[in-house]
Amino acid sequence: MNMSIRHKIYIFFLLGSTFVAGGCGKQLNVYPTTQEVDGNIITDEKSAATALNGVYYRFANAGTDYNNIPIVQWYYTNEEVPSQLSGLLDYGNGGPMLSAHLYDAKTDGIDYKWKFGYALVNAANGFLKNIAPLEKIVSADKSRMIAEAKFLRAYGNSELLLYYGQYDDVNSPYGIILHDEFVQPDNISLARSTVGASYDAILKDLDDAIPGLPGKNSIIAYANSWVAKLLKARVLMNRGTADDYTSVISLTQDIIANGPFQLENNIKDLFWTKGFASPEVMLGVQPFNNAAAARWQSYIRYVDYNPNSFMTDLFNNDPRKDWYIQTVETPYGPYTALTKYYPGSTTDIAASSITENSYAFRLTEAYLLEAEAIVAGGGSLADAKTLLKTVMGHAGFTDLSGVDAATTPSEVQLLIVEEEMKNFASENGADWFALRRLPFATVQAMLPTITDKHLLILPIPDAEITGNSKMKQNPKY
């Protein structure tokens, strides 16, 4: 096989990132930090737990900073990239290419989600391959671990499809590469599957995972059955058929009524005080102990990514604006910063441990997806507005007359999507996904920089196009 040197390097990156060695066991507060290329390290339950921890390592986008200090960079790929695309954040060091929607296959940052998604999928595939023949493990524990790995693979594939595939057309040939086995040099170059087949693979993994996952896992950083149901609802909402809307409503109603989670009374307390102790958090991405303050550096000290005029306008008359968006005195001068995660002083800035917490899934998403699905499926606007008002009440709103005044499906949908964008700003990508579910004319009215519908999906990174002769670029790129 002829492959470019660059593509070979990417293969070894995937191989080396799949399993993480060390005797830490399955504890995310002590992420393993050394890596082995050989994936065949599972010999017993302890090594299986360590290997599964390596898959979560990829989910957290963990690594080291420039000083070789362990960091979790979920914020880097799963907060900053989507919120630039949704128009809420600008990148100050090099130009707002993503937020201005001026990207092509070679634009810096276009490959972040691609590398994240396939590194996670490959890690999950390696784990599933190597745990399958293992007999020295309690059956129930093995089943749970397999379910966790399938959830994580589904998550990786869903991110790839929703960013790089024509997610809104199940008949499109522009899906994703479906790797269902550990990547080796002889199987890395594959063609894209259809969008329909991509959705089928993701949903099958989730349907396999849900019955094998616990209702609550050992810590909030590990997957549970309710999170898998919420991911399924997220995926179905983006596929968007009439049957999908019915399923989204059923899934979210089940999560809200029967799950062990509840909305935080005041969402500010979740981010500034309680963190993972909040009853709303369904799956958190935990930082290393005594790690580098990576997100604080990015959002507060250097203000690499900052709220722009679109974000500040969106938050007009919103009670969250006073603590989401503040002027901070940095060593380089005063800057408008995203302080959603930062409870500290704005004049004497200092790192805080809670600032490094990330939140992959929260119960609020179930309420808003249910509301949106009700409207999209032609259901009761009153029911959808009740769900929306519940969420807004927990966000600090006391005057909900604007919701009461909405009388058409399009008006209610817009209010729901705006709340999704604000609630999940720079958090888990829900802001970008929700924006794209609006009619395209509405999207353009909100963000005139999105001049064509093809900009709602990203181009396949240039390195993949040049290194994989079977890969076809997305149209118009």
N, C-alpha and C positions, 0 to 999 in steps of 0.2 A: 504494500500500500504506500502511495506517495502522499506524504503529509508535510506541510510546512513546519519549520522548527517551532514557530509560535504555537501551532496547534499541538505539537507533541508536548510542549511545556504545559499546555492546559490539561492534557491527559494526566500528566504526573501530578499536577495540582489536585485534580479530582481524586486520583488514587491515594495521594498522601493525606487528603483531608477526610477520608471516609472513616477511618478508625483512629481513635485516640487512646494511646496506651497510658497505663498508670494504675495504681492500686486504689484509686479513690472510690470506686463503686459508683452507684447511681445517685450522686448528690450534686446538684447544679451549683451549690455555693462553693464547691471546690472543683470547678471544671478541670478536666485534664488539660494539660498544656503541652505535652509532647506528642509527636505524631509518628506513626509507622506507615510505611508504604504497603507492607503486606497486610491484606485484609483478613487473612485466615488466623485470627487470634482468639476465636471463641472456642473454649474447651470445657467450660463449666458455667454455673450460674453467675459467679462473680465476674468472670471475664465477659459474659454476655451483658451484664449490667453496665460494665465499663464501656463496652462497644456501643451499646444503645446511648449511653451518655455522649459518645462521639457524634451520634446523629443529632442529638439536641444541641451539641456544640455548633453544628452547621446551621440549625434553625435559629440559634441566637446570633449568628454571624460573628462568632467569637474569634479572637486572634490576639495579636499583640500590637502595641503602639510602637512608635519610632525608637523608644527606649527599651523595647522588648518586655514591657510590662503588660500583663494580660488585660484585655479589654473585651467588652461585649459591644458590638457595633450594630445591633438591631436598628438603632436610630438612623444609621447611615443609609441603609437600603430600604427600610420599611417605613420610615417616617419622612425623611428629607426628600427622597426621590418622588413618591406619590404626591406630596404636598407642593412640590414645585410644579408638577404636571397639573394639579388642580388649581394652580394660580395663586396659592396662598403664601408661598415662601419664595424668596429670591436668593440666589447664591451670589455673595458679594465678592468672591475672589476669583474672577475670571469671566464674569458675565452671566446673566440669567438665561442661559440657553434653553433649559428645560421649561422654566416658567414662561418664557416667551415663545415656546413651541417652535424653536428654530433648530430642530435637530435632524440629523441624518445618521447613517450607519456608523460614522466615525466620531460622532460627538462624544465628548467626555461625559461619562455617567450613563450612557445608553446601555452598557454591558453590565452594570451593577446587578440588576435584577436577574439577568441571564445567568451570570456566574453563581449568584446566590441560589437560584432555583435548581440548577443542575448539580451543584455541589451537594445540596440537600437530598435530591432524588438519588444521586449516586451513593451517598452515605447510607440511605435507607435500603437501597438495593443490595449493597454489600452486607449489611446486617442481616437482611432476610435470607440471603443466600447461605450465609455461614451459620445461622442459628437453626436452619431447617433440619439438618441431620443430627443435631445435638440431642442426646438422650439423657445426659446427666443434669437434668433440670426438672423441677416440679412442673407438671403439665399446665397448671393454672398460670404459673408465672411465665412460662413460655408463651402461652396464648396471649397474655396481656402484653408482653414485649412485642410480639408480632403485630398486635393491634396498634400499639404506639408507633411502630415503624411505618405501618401502612397509613396511619393518619399523617405522619410527617411527610411521607412521599406524596400523599394527596395534596398537602399544603404546598409543597414545592411545585408540583405540576399545575395546581390552580393559579399560582402566581405567574408562572410562565405563560399559561394560556391567556390570562386576563390582561397581561401586559403586552405580549408579543403575538397573540393569535387573534383572528377575526372572531372574537368571542360571541358576537351577537348574531352569527349566521351559522347554524349547525350544519348547513350544506356546504360550507366553504372548505376548500382543500388546505387552507392556511391555518392549520392547527399547530401542534408542537411536536417535537421529537419525543416519542414515548419510549424511554429506556425502561425496560422491566428487568434488567439484569445488570450486575456490576460492570462498569465500563472498563474495557480492555482496549489496547490499540487496534484490535481487529474488529471491534464493533462500535466504535465511536461515531463513525460517519454513517448516519442514517437519514432517510428522507422524513419530511414532515408527515404526520398523520392528519386526517381530517379533523375539523373542529368537533364534529359529532363523536368521532372515536376518542378524541381527547377528553371530552366531557364524560363519556362512558367509562373510561379508565379511572378518572378521578372519583366518580360517584361509586364505582365498584369498590375501590379502596376504602372509601368512607363507610359504605354499607358493610364491608367486612370488619372494619375497625369498631364500629359503634357497639355491637354486642360483646366485644372482647375487652372493652375499656371499662375501668371502674367509674362509678358515679363521682367519686373524688379520688384523686391519686395521692401519693404520699406527700407531695408538696405542690404548690400552685404552679410551679414551673413545668409540670408534667401533664400530658394530655389526659383528658377524661371524656366520658361518653357525651356529655353535654356540649363540650367544645366541638367535638366531631359533628354533632347535629347542627351547631351554629355554622360551622364551615360549610356543611352541606347546604344550609339555607342560603348562605352567601353565594355559593356557586350557582345554585338554581335561580336565584334572583337575577344573576347576570346572564344566564342562558335565556330566561325570560319567555317561556311558552306559557300558555294558559294553565296547563297542568302543573307547571313549575310554581306558579303563584299559589295554587292550592296547596302544594306541598310545603312551600315556605311558611304559609299561615299555620299549617298543622305542626310543623317542626318548632316554630317559634312559640306557639301557644303551649306546647309541651315543655319547652325550656323554661318559660316564665312561670307556668303553673306548678311544675313538678320538680324542677331543678333546685339545687341547694343554694342558689345565689339570689341576691336581692339588690335592687337599686340603692346606691349610696344616697343618703338623705340630701347631701350637698356635694355635688361632684368635685368641688374645690378641695374638700377634705381628702378625697381619694388621692389626688396628685400631690397635695402639699403636706398631708399629715399621716394618713393611714397606709398608703402604698398597698402592698400585697395583703395587708390585714383587712382591707375593705371587702365587704361581702359581695360587691359587684364584680370583682376581678375573677374571671373564669380561667384565664391562662396568662401568667406573667412571665416576662423574660428577665431572669435574675442576673444582676451583675456579679462579677467576681468579688470575693472578699478583698478589701484593701487594694482594689484595682485603680487604674488611672481613671480620672473623672472625665471620660471621653465626651459624654453628651454635654456636660457643663462647659467644657472647653469650647465645643462647637456652637452651642446656643448662647452662652453668656459671656465667657471671657473673650473669645475672638469674634463672636456674632457672625460666624461663617454663613449661616442661613437665617434670614430675618424676615419678619412679617412685612408684606408690601401694602400698597394702597388698596388693592382689591380685598385683602384680608381685613384691613382696618375698617373699610367700608362695610364689609359683610357683617362685622361685629357692632355696627352702630346700634345703639339702644339695647345692646345685649349685656346683661349683668356680668358676664365672664370677661368682658373686654378689659376691665380694670386689673385683672390678675393674669390673663393670658398674654397681654401685650403691654410692656412697660419700657421706659427708658432706663437703661443701666449705665452706670459709670464704669467703663472698662479702663485698663491701662492705656488704651489708645484713643480715649475720648468717649463721649456719650453716644449711645446707639439705641435705636428701637429694637428690642429683643423679644423673642418668644419665651415667656416666663411661665408657661403652662406647667412645667415640671420643676420650677425653681421657687422655693418658698423663702429664700434668703433676702438679705438687704440688697437694694438696688444701687446704693451708693458705696457700700463697702462689700463688694462681691466676694463670695467664698463658696467653695465646693460643698455640696451636701449629699449624703449617701442616697437619700430618696430621689434626688434628681436623676440618678442613673437607672432607676427602675423603668422598664418598658412594659407595655400592656398589649398583648397580641389579640385578646378577646375579652370584651366586657359585656355584661348583660344588656346594657343600653342598646347594643346593636340588634338584639332580638326584637325589642320593642319597635325600633324604627324599620327594620326589615318587614315585620308583620304589617305595620302601617302602610308601607310602600306597596306591599303585595296586595293588600286589600284594595287600594286605589287602582293599581294596575289591572287587577282582576275584575274590576267593575263592582266591588263590594260597597259596603256602607261607609260613606264619608264620615258619618258621625263616629263610627267605631275607630276609623283611622285617626281622626282628630283627637279622640280620647287618649289613644296611645301616644300621640305626639305631645299633647299637653302634659301627660304624665312625665315624659322625659324632660320637657322644658321646665316643669316645676322643680325637678331635682337639679336643674342647672341654675336655678335662682330666679326664674321669671315669676312675677306675681300678676302681671297684666298679660292675659292670654287672649285679649279681644281680637288681635290680628288673626289668630287661628279660627276663632268663632266666625269672623267675617268672610273667610274663604268658603265659597259656595260651589265651585266647580272642581272636577277631578284634577285638572291641570294646576289650579291654584293650590290645592292641598298637596299635590305631588311636589311642587316647587318648595313649599314650606318644609316638607319632610326632608327633601334633599339638602336644603340649606342647613337644617339642623344636623344632618349627618356630616356635612362638611365641617361645621363648627365644632361639633362634639368630638369628632375624630381627627381634627386638624393635627397633622404631624404625629400620627399615632400608629396606624396599622394599614393604611391605604384605602380605608372605607370612604374617605373624602373624594378620591379620584374615581373610584368605582361608581359612587352615587351620582356624581356630576354627569358621567357619561350615559346614565340611564334617562336623563332628561331628553326631550326632543332636541334634535341637533340645532334647530334655530334658536332655542332657548340657551343652549350651551354657548353658541356664538355671541348671543346678546350679552351673556355674562363675561365671556372671555373672547374678545374679538381676535386675539392672537391665534385662536384655533380656526384657521381659514379654510380648512378642508377636513372632511370626516376621517381621512386616512391618518390624521395626526392623533386620533384617539387611541391608536395602538402604536407601539414603538417599532422602529426598524430592527430587523435581526442584526446584531453587531457585526461589523465588518470582518472581525477575526473568524467568526463562524462561517461567513459566506466564502472567504478565501480558503479556509481550511477544510471545508466540507463540500465536496463537489455535488452532493445530493441535495443541498439546502437551497431552497428558493426564497428570495427576498419578498417581503410584503409589498403589495402593489403601491406604486407611486413613490417608492424610495429608490 
